[in-house]
């Protein structure tokens, strides 16, 4: 037999391996998604009760304003030391 007659079998083996690899990757991705959802669920109560600060433009909080709201300005003296 020539190599041409083996091509369908080779393609079939590659296809089976690719599908097996894909199934394995999908299983790992599903497990990771479940882990991340569990993390979000566990930390949701913490996040919703903490002070959230947003400057409205970049999504980055205003650290100076947050510390002033909390009544602490000790960080300024520590930063200049």
C-alpha positions as CSV (number, residue, x, y, z in Angstrom):
1,X,0.0,0.0,0.0
2,X,1.1,3.5,-0.7
3,X,1.1,6.4,1.7
4,X,-2.0,7.8,0.0
5,X,-4.2,4.9,1.3
6,X,-3.1,5.6,4.9
7,X,-4.2,9.3,4.8
8,X,-7.8,8.8,5.9
9,X,-6.7,6.7,8.9
10,X,-4.1,9.4,9.9
11,X,-6.7,12.1,9.5
12,X,-9.1,10.2,11.7
13,X,-6.5,9.6,14.4
14,X,-5.7,13.3,14.4
15,X,-9.3,14.3,14.5
16,X,-10.0,11.9,17.5
17,X,-6.9,13.3,19.3
18,X,-8.0,16.9,18.6
19,X,-11.5,16.2,19.9
20,X,-10.0,14.5,23.0
21,X,-7.7,17.5,23.6
22,X,-10.6,19.9,23.2
23,X,-12.8,17.9,25.6
24,X,-10.0,18.0,28.2
25,X,-9.5,21.7,27.8
26,X,-13.2,22.4,28.0
27,X,-13.3,20.4,31.2
28,X,-10.4,22.4,32.7
29,X,-12.0,25.7,31.6
30,X,-15.3,24.7,33.1
31,X,-13.6,23.9,36.4
32,X,-11.8,27.2,36.4
33,X,-15.0,29.1,35.7
34,X,-16.7,27.3,38.6
35,X,-13.8,28.2,40.8
36,X,-13.9,31.9,39.8
37,X,-17.7,32.1,40.3
38,X,-17.3,30.5,43.7
39,X,-14.7,33.2,44.5
40,X,-16.9,36.0,43.4
41,X,-19.8,34.6,45.4
42,X,-17.7,34.2,48.5
43,X,-16.3,37.8,48.3
44,X,-19.5,39.5,47.2
45,X,-20.6,40.4,50.7
46,X,-17.1,41.9,51.4
47,X,-17.1,44.0,48.2
48,X,-20.6,45.4,48.6
49,X,-19.9,46.5,52.2
50,X,-16.6,48.2,51.5
51,X,-16.2,51.9,50.5
52,X,-16.1,52.1,46.8
53,X,-14.5,55.2,45.2
54,X,-14.5,56.0,41.5
55,X,-13.4,59.2,39.9
56,X,-16.0,58.8,37.2
57,X,-13.5,58.9,34.3
58,X,-10.8,56.2,34.6
59,X,-12.5,54.0,37.2
60,X,-9.5,54.6,39.5
61,X,-10.4,55.7,43.0
62,X,-9.3,59.0,44.5
63,X,-7.0,57.9,47.3
64,X,-6.7,61.4,48.8
65,X,-10.5,61.8,48.9
66,X,-11.0,58.4,50.4
67,X,-8.5,59.0,53.2
68,X,-10.1,62.4,53.9
69,X,-13.5,60.8,54.0
70,X,-12.2,58.3,56.6
71,X,-10.7,61.2,58.6
72,X,-7.1,60.1,58.3
73,X,-4.3,62.3,56.9
74,X,-1.4,60.4,58.6
75,X,-0.4,59.0,55.2
76,X,0.8,62.5,54.1
77,X,3.4,62.7,56.9
78,X,4.6,59.2,56.3
79,X,5.0,59.8,52.5
80,X,7.0,62.9,53.0
81,X,9.4,61.4,55.6
